[in-house]
Amino acid sequence: MNEITLVTGANKGIGREIAAQLAALGHTIVVGARSAELGEKAAAELGADSVVLDVTDPASVAVAADAIEARYGRLDVLINNAGISRPPGTDLSNQRPASADVGTLRAIFETNFFGVVTVTNALLPLLRRSAAPRIVNVSSGAASLARNADPELAVHLPISAGYTPSKTALTALTIQYARELRADGVLVNAVCPGYCATDLNDHSGYRTPAQGAVAAVRMATIPAGGPTGTFVDDEGPVPW
């Protein structure tokens, strides 16, 4: 069966690579992007469909969900990839806990955490129509509590009251969705793409977006009855 897959934030970076790799596996891709122009451009290049989707705008998400229902009648895979490291025009130094700008932190959580809730809940009715529904949330290994609590490992991680906790919360949210939806056969997993060179970090990462997409693609293609409630990268489990 041809799988219908929505990837949020899929017009560039890791999201685009996830879309490209899944398209190569035969998935019908729906590119979710805030910009209609950029979404349509990426979709044309990928041989995909597109919807305007701003994860922070419930009305936009509802319209996108209606469009997917009208075109396809169901959704098989939802990949919550859209995320920000900081609002436009702000500096990462604004996220150090002792001097954090609360407005900045709220904006990050609005996209990275609440946006995932908004999108997931809007698309769940369509996912429930799938024979093998899967949700993949793109988190971050930098948000691992175990790694941040280890002095030797934490020295390599940013000190952040915004991006890092938002991704920690996303991983925890993944587990709660997995618990609730297990009985319905919806597999919900979180993935870590690694430190990839994208706009998120001003292209300072040492991995490529293509490498970063691997874990998400793998979890998007697990069969019915596969793992749920896990946090993995392309090498295996990531410590919580």
N, C-alpha and C positions, 0 to 999 in steps of 0.2 A: 504494500500500500504506500502511495506517495505521501510523505509526511509533510504537514504544514507547520512551518516553524517561524515564530516571531523572534527577532533579535532586536532589543532596544539599543539605541545608540550605535546603530550598525553602519552609519555612513563613513566611519573612519576608524583607525586604530584596531584594537583587539576585536571589537564588535564586527567590523567589516571582515576581518580574517575568519572569525567564527562563521559568519554568513557564507563566505566564499568556500570554506572547507566543507560545510554542510551541503551547500549547493552542488559541490563536486560529488557528494555521496548520493545525490538524487532528491534532496529535500526541496520542496517549494518554499522559498524564503520570502518572508515579509520583512523588509527593512523598516524599522521604526526610527524616525529622526525628527528632531524639533523643526528643522528647516525642510519645507516641502521641496525646495530646489535641490538641496544637497542629498536628500533622501531619494529623490527621483533619479538623480545623476548616478548615485551608487547602485541603485536597483537596475538601471539600464546597463551598467557595466557588468553586473553580476547575473543578468538574466533573471531578475527577481521582481517582486512586487514591492510597493512601499505604502506606508501610511504616515501621516503627520502625527507624532506622538511626543508630547512633553510630559514626562513622568511626574512633574510637580503640578500639573494641571488636570484635575479629575475630569473636566469636561472634554479635554483633548483625548484623554485615555478612553473615555466612554465612546467618543466618535470613532476612534480607531478600532475598538472592539466591535462596534456595529458594522464597520466596513469589512472586517475579517469575517464576521458571521455572514454578511450578505454575499461575499465572494466565495467562501469555502465551507461555511456551515459548521466548522469545527476548528480546533487547534490541537496539534499533537505535541509540540514542544514550545515552551516559553523560556527564553534566555534573558534574564534580567542583567544586562550588561551596562546600561547607562549609569554613569557615575562621575563625580567631580572630586578633585583633591582640594579645591578652594573656589570660592566665587570669583568671577572675572574681576580683575583689578585689585585683588587682595594678595597679600604675601603670606607664605607659609608660616612666617614668624608670628602672625596673628593667632596661631593655634597653640602656642605654648600655654599650658594650663594656668600658670600664675599671672599671665597677662592676656588671656584669650578674649577676643571680641565675641560676645555671645551671639550677636547677629550673624557673624560668619559661621559659627558652629551650627546654628539653626538652619542656615541655608544648605550646609553640607548634609546634615541629617535629612532635610526635606527631599533631597535627590537620592542619596545613597540608602536610606532606610524607609522613610515614608513613601517614597516613590515606588519602591518595590511592593509595598503593601497595596498601594493604589492600583498598580498594573496587574498584579497577581489576582487580586480579588475581582477585578473587572473581567479578566480572561478565564477565570475558573469555570464558569458555565460552559465555555467552548472546550476547555480541556477535558471536562467530564464527558464530552461526547466522543473522545478519542479512545481507541482500543488499548493504547499504551501511552498515557499522558506522562510528560516529564517536565520538570521545572529545574532550571540551572541558574543559580545565583552567583555572579562573579564577585567574589570577596577578595581578600588579600592576606597573604602569609604574614605581612607586617602587622596585622591585627591579631595575631595569635597571642593569647594571654600567656601561654607557657613561654613563648619566645621573649615577650616583653618583661616577664618576671625573672628571666635568667640574665644576670649581669653581663655574662660573656657574649650572649647573643644580642641583647638589647643595645649594646654599643653600636651596632650596625643599623639600628632602626630609628626612625624619626620620633621625637617627642611631640605628641600631637593630641590635643583635646577635641579635634574635629574629625579629620579623615580617618585616623586609626580607630577611634571608638565607634565611628559610624559603620565601619566594616566588621568590627567585633560584634556589634549589634546585629548586623545583617547575617552573620554566621549563626548567631543564636536564634534569630528569626527563622532561618532555614530549618533548624531542628524542630521548632514549634509547628511549622507547616508540615514537615514530614510526619510528625506524630499525629496531627489531626487528619491528614489526608491518606495515611497508610491504608486504612480500611477501604478507601475508594480506589486503590491501585495507582495513585499519583505519586511518582517518584520525585523527591525534592532533594537536591544536593547543592552544596556550595563548592566552588573551585577557586584555587589560587593560580593566577596566570604567571606569577613571578614578576620580577622587576623589568618590565618591558619599556622600550623607548617609544613613548606616546606623548600626546599633548598633556596628559595628566601630570607628567613629571618633567615637562619641557625637553623631552627626548633624551633624558639622562640615563635611562635604563640600559642594561647590557644584553637583554633578550629582545628578540624581534616580536612584533605582534603575531606573526605566524606561529612562533613557538608558544606564545601566551595563549593562543586559541586552543591548543591541543587538549588540555584537560576538559574544557567546556564541551568540545566536540565529542570527546569520549563519553562524558556523562549524558550528553544529549542523545546518544545512540545506544544506550544500554537497553537490553530487552525487558519486557514486562517481567516482574518478579526480581529485578535487579536491586542493587543497593539503594537505600534511601536514608536520609539523615546523616550523610557523610560530608567531610571537608577534605578535599584532595587537591594535589597538583599533578603534573604529568609524571611524577615519579612514585606517587602513592599518597597515603594519608598525611595530612598536615596536623601538627599538634595544636590542640585547642588553646 
